[in-house]
């Protein structure tokens, strides 16, 4: 398949996959709760509706509120084009591991700054908790990506996540542990259950939602799309780890990788729905315990990478 067609396919996934993934999460949760639920494309419909609405801006807000939203969505789109979250996405020269970590940190920084700008008490609550969670979960994400990068002897993620032939089956535990660490860390990074309930209406318990209370209209639409895009990029990264583990056991053709890359994101969305249906929101003091599970998986992946590197 030509590079132009691959870029077009990647752009189509970037545009429609976030809303569809959110729709799958909501629809699966509804069916598990014996409800019909909203259509799969309801998130896209809501985003289009918000783009047509007028804004209500607090008189205490400054230019920071709007500018930070534009910066947030711009960085997230850049990350989506740089990060190898799909196996068929063409490689770029700037997809370095540490650059991606800094870009994710920049998104959190501007989101926190935007929530503090209006001077809302609930926005400050959410910003404080977001900053705390980011400090806890960032090491787990770095260690998980560093483990697979160490195995590939490069920090270029396009080379790290390239599906090469004759991959030894001994690499499968490394990819499984890294994928599990990334997925558990993604639940914290995205403020989903059991760390936060994205459907709650209690402002004192919100993290991600409390940071967006002062946004409306097109501003809110951009933030919602950016959040959904971050979800599929993080799920895509952890999904690529599981895909590499499968490739170690059962090598598949590149054409099958296209379907598997998208299917595994949907599968992780279904797993998220199951977690959010059967689990309850943890007390804030117990959130670090859940983060520790993801960190443990990442540390084990790093240990496996060191052991296999020494033995080879």
Secondary structure, DSSP 8 states (H G I E B T S, - for coil): --HHHHHHHHHHHHHHHHHHHHHHHHHHHHHHTT-----TTHHHHHHHHHHHS-----TT--HHHHHHHHHHHHHHHHHHHHS--STTS---TT-BHHHHHHHHHHHHHHHHHHHHHT--HHHHHHHHHHHHHHHHHHHHHHHHHHHHHHHHT-SBHHHHT---TT--GGGHHHHHHHHHHHHHHHHHHTT-TTT--TT---GGG-STGGGGTT--HHHHHHHHHHHHHHHHHHHHHHHHHHHHHHHHHS---HHHHHHHHHHHHHHHHHHHHHHHHH-----GGGHHHHHHHHHHHHHHHHHHHHHHHHH-
